Amino acid sequence: MRSNFYLTIFFILLPLFSFAQGNLLITPMRVVFEGPKKIQELNLANTGRDTARYLISFIEIRMNSNGTFEKISEPDSGQLFASKFLRFFPKSVTLAPGEAQLVKVQLTKTSQLQQGEYRSHIYFRAVPDTRVQGEPEKLKDTSSIAVKLTPVFGITIPVIIRTGPSDVHVNLSDVSLELKDSIKPRLNMVLQRSGNRSVYGDITIEHVSEKGKVTTIGNVRGLAVYTPNQLREFHMELDQKPGVNYHHGRLRITYTTASKDASPDLLAQAELQLH
C-alpha cells in the first residue's frame, strides 16, 4: 500500500523573486491612486527559463514595527482597506520564458471614498509545476510511503488610494552605531511617522570626516512606513571604505522621497557625532 502525504509551503517575497518554474519581475513595485487617474498598469515579465503561471488576488497586510508583515482579515484602528474600491484584470497570467504581460488595476466606486488613505496588496501566487521538467516518468513503488513537499511562492505589491489633503511628517530618532571586531558597523534608528498618509523613500548614509570629506557608506531603496504605524525600527550594515574612520567625524542620515520623475524631496535628516 502506497501512502502519499502532500505538504504545501507558502512563501511571500519581495517584488523580485526566483523559483524553479520561473523568475517574475513586476514593475512598478507599488501603485498609488492620487488625483484623477483611474487606471494604472503593472508589467509582469518572466525572466526565467520555464513557463510559469500566477493567480492574482488581493491580500490585506499589517506592517509591524520591525518592518515585517503579517496577513490580517480586519483592519487595525486607523487602517482602511483599498480592495473594495479596486478591480484588476486578468485574474491569472501564464508567461513563457522571456514573455511579458500587462495587468490593469482600476479604481472604482470613487463616490464612496472618504478622505484618507486606503491600502491593500495585490498578491501574485505562483502555481507550482510539481513535475520537474525533463524528468522521465518513474515507476511507482506501491509498498512504500512517500512524502512530497510542494513550495508555493508568492509576491505582493501595495496599492494605495489617497483622497483629500495629504499631510505627513517624519523624524529620525534613536540613532546609534554598533562597532564590533570582525563585524560590519551597524546603524540603528527609528523612523517616526505622523499625519494621514504613509511614507515611502530612500535612506542614504554618509560619513563626514573631521576635514569635511563626504563618503557614502550605505543606501537603502524603497523604505516605507505604512499607516496606521507611527514608527518603524530600522537597522542596516554600513560599508567599510578606505579612509572612513567610524571613531571620528559624524554620520549624516538622509531620508528622501523615491521618485524617478523628479528630484527627490527631503523627508527627514539626522546626524550622529562619532567618538
Secondary structure, DSSP 8 states (H G I E B T S, - for coil): --EEEEEEEEEEE-SEEEETTEEEEEESS-EEEESS--EEEEEEEE-SSS-EEEEEEEE-EEE-TTS-EEE-SS--TT----GGGEEEE-SEEEE-TT-EEEEEEEE--GGG--SEEEEEEEEEEEE---S-TT-------TTSEEEEEEEEEEEEEEEEEEES---EEEEEEEEEEEEETTEEEEEEEEEEEEESS-EEEEEEEEEE-TT--EEEEEEEEEEEE-TT--EEEEEEE----TT--TTSSEEEEEEEE--SSS---EEEEEEEE--
